[in-house]
């Protein structure tokens, strides 16, 4: 996991036969801005030589804070460090806990649409009745109107039947919980600490450290239907990640993190604007929790190092409080 303190950008340009080639690459470092610039210059020179040799490389790298970044560390403001964990502020202003070995898994609640079988079961009989009505009336336009009415009625019936089915089966929360319990049953030697989030569940695997590239991690993500983008970014950024403070729009902050875009680092003259936004956000977020502890599943032991991450996570999230989730 690399979450650097300092960032820089290198730039090289070449002009020959009326054609100009400009290559830019980022550099990073925890030592100094100068060291970050040296890394940027070295990466730029390597990419520049390859471009001039004919390789179809991108001429520049996008400033992406986390999602989508390939081969570039997490580009977010470092708010704090605790052991090997790094706390950063993400692109919309919330705090995130980044950890190289503590396996966090978010299990979002599904909101499935009515399935094709239910749609066919409702639509086909009504469509048949509409066609029969048109034939009996001997009028194509009466048949067309009947078909439109049938489709409108079918839409309402499908929604009501789908809602009734969801209530009968317990709905998205029960389905997500069933996946968690099935996984725990299949892995009795694991220790899973389960939390409730505003949109689902979060699991922290307690019995041992993991590497994001382990096959067991991929299998866990697949079984629990974790967001594919999160799973991909864990591998790319060599770390796991959990949001530990509220999303701004859930606590009444409609204004985006300033300045926009808030990709780190920002210009010194814009820092006052950013600090003002952060101060308002932190004041409002004190009355909310990012998740709430629910239960622990499995008979596995608790790894001391992971338990330290758990204590940090729970404190930042207010996981043991009765505060509203956001």
Buried (B, 14 or more C-beta within 10 A) or exposed (E): BBBBBBBBBBEBEEEEEEEEEEBBBBBBBEEEBEBBBBBBBEBBBEBBEEBEEEEEBEEBBEBBBBEEBEEBBBBBBBEEEBEBBBBBBBBBBBBBBBBBBBBBBBBBBEEEEBEEEBBEBBBEEBBEBBBEBBEEEEEEEBBEBBBEBBEEBBBEBBEEBBEEBBEEEEBBEEBBBEBBEEBBEEBEEBBBBBBBBBBBBBBBBBBBBBBBEEEBBBEBBEBBBBBEEBBBBBBBBBBBBBBBBBBBEBBEBEEBBBBEEBBBBBEEEBEEEBEEBBEBBEEBBEEBBBBBBBEBBBEBEBBEBBBBBBEBBBEBBBBEEEBEBB
